[in-house]
Amino acid sequence: MKAIIRQELLALSRERLPLMLFTVFVSMISVSSLIGFLTKTTVSDVWIRTREAGLTSAPNPFASLSPLYYARNSIIYIILVGTLMAIIAGVSSALRDRKAATIDLILSRPTSRSAYIYGKLIGITIWLSLSLFLVGVIAAVVISIIFGAALPASDYARLAVFFLLALPLLSGFAVIGMFAGLLSKRETSALLLPISFWAFVTFVIPQIGTAARPVALLNPVPLPPTSGGPFGALNFFIGPFAVSEQFKVASGKILNDPDISGDFSKAIISILGFAVLTSFLISMVKRTSIRGVLSE
């Protein structure tokens, strides 16, 4: 299994598409704090001018916000870019050996099906962990520069927990990508199916439960649960399966976002359950399916 893990890490460090998405992911996380800073500066300038004109006596809306406010946009980039990066990494991992026709050779050696699959999955998880560690360090440095001083240790700890929480979310989508790559007959369907699943989980399920517009789902603050009526009933049953919205709730609580409402415990259970369920799903892939012929 160690050889499979090492090979997976080496392959992911060389493949263009996962590296391209990794570059986009790092870039977006890097500028997300700057976007938050510019938003705060713009709104504060408007507030100052309004107060000087005698048009308001309300306090500055950003006066009491934590420095971690600047990290709230990272939630969206993890959901939109990070999960797609994980899916592509999973698909690429599964298709690599099938396209090169080396999978039969690998499985002819004293290597079990589970060792092959989980060796690849562990390699992807390590790669995702390193990616999240890098973007976490960048986010901490950028926020510290914007804030003009080192943050309290508790804030750095919350940032670390936030990016650590993203790992089971990304790993779950990586497994979905890997599952599709192992079973699909064609390369195009191996890419299309997990991305369609991602779109369904990220946009369709939250819409079914809240009747939200798709644009509203791009906000790092999740919509409050609908109470009563058909949408409230639907949200009660399918809300836990909207892992992207649950990630928003858990992340917002970790980052001390005052606008976040929701049950933190249920959100954590939903995210971890998603990772466990997908890991169990891929363990059911049969040896004969892995060795299936891949069509163009």
Secondary structure, 3 states (H helix, E strand, C coil): CHHHHHHHHHHHCCCHHHHHHHHHHHHHHHHHHHHHHHHHHHHHHHHHHHHHCCCCCCCCCCCCCCHHHHHCHHHHHHHHHHHHHHHHHHHHHHHHHHHCCCHHHHHHCCCCHHHHHHHHHHHHHHHHHHHHHHHHHHHHHHHHHHHCCCCCHHHHHHHHHHHHHHHHHHHHHHHHHHHHHHHCCEHHHHHHHHHHHHHHHHHHHHHHHHCCCHHHHHCCCCCCCCCCHHHHHHHHHHHHHCHHHHHHHHHHHHCCCCCCCCCHHHHHHHHHHHHHHHHHHHCCCCHHHHCCCCEC
